Amino acid sequence: MSRALAARGTLHRASLVLASQVLALFVLATFSGAIPALARIADEEANWSRFRGPNGTGQADRDVFPANWSEQDYLWKRALPGVGNSSPVGWGNRLWVSSGDPQTGTATLVSFDTDNGKRLWERHFGGGTVAMHARNSYASATPALDAGQVYFAWAAAGEIHLAALTHAGQQQWRISVGRFEGPHGFAASPMVVDGVVCLQCDQAEDGYLVGVDATTGKPLWRVDRPPGKASYATPCVISAEFEGSPVRAVIVQSMTAGMQAIEVQSGSVVWELPHVLPARCVSSPLLADTLLVGICGSGRRGKSLVGVTLAGERGQAPSTTLTLSKNLPYVPTPVVRDRLLFLWQDRGTVACIDLDDGQPVWQERVGGNFFGSPILAGAKLYCISTTGNVVVLAADREFAKLGEIELGESSNATPAVHRGRMYLRTASTLACLPAQEKNE
């Protein structure tokens, strides 16, 4: 009798093991399609892989850096082969930044080891000199990254070129994405999402937005843009439900097209708000929870800010819930912390806006002129002036200037924060500042 009970117990345990294996296989089959997307999102959040980091928010919430420092505090500092305005990007223990030769128009992409600043490789992309704005350079476009490749855009011979290189510097593909003509010069930064490299080129005529297969360089789609003033904004990404299906879309903005959501895989228009931005767009769109913020302006002054709340069915434009017309930046992109919107203006005034009611919390003059955008690290804001001074403010309801550090050279770049280090780019130098600690 005891042997029979033992046999039944063994059979029961075997049935439980088999059932658990079947359940595990079912769960894996059910969610395997979501695993690559989740992995990509995790990679994006762990690495500073585009202009202003994950989805262009400019946020590194867990890293705490000092409000003041000296030369001795840098982990390393390196000269760059030329000058430029682009920002550094990082993946793992590698860093990339572009630089340009003002005499020949050659753009150079350089890779560094993040631990010691060792130059790993550099690649040159010739193009010849062109007319451009006095503040522009031949290296104003920030590269974009994914787990295997770095994507670099530059202008040459009246066209925009896009190339993909491995992290080790081997070119995988190179294409011309379209014509370029503009008196201010080229400055648009690419971004990569879900295996598609997106690049926006708004110009006086024949503007476009392209989506390119990140693996092969094959153009997947092209969206023609209406003629008008050039836009230099870098898109951001939204994820939403439309008609019961998940959609990933890039947000692009310009004076003539307004604000649009373009589906990443197909290039189809999800929704559009065509008349919400009445001037040139240089500041990039910013996603803060479900609020999408866009800014336009001219003459070093912001003219209009619009905030739209993401909701509704596919093809239905979101509702406008915030509008501002005073104390706005033109070039710098804002940053958000705890429902507070920080607007760092070109002429050195900073404003704090409560997103819950759209009312100003404070506005203060910090001095200087700014073309780089602020970033948030821990509870501090960092922004570099055109003369190379890093201004540090408290990202809080109470205004507090915490520090000001001289970098010793002009800068139009935005700081980057990657894996516990801040990277500060001047015209021809790159410096690495380690974090003090991490917020938990």
Order of alpha helices (4+ residues) and beta strands (2+ residues): alpha-alpha-beta-beta-beta-beta-beta-beta-beta-beta-beta-beta-beta-beta-beta-beta-beta-beta-beta-beta-beta-beta-beta-beta-beta-beta-beta-beta-beta-beta-beta-beta-beta-beta-beta-beta-beta
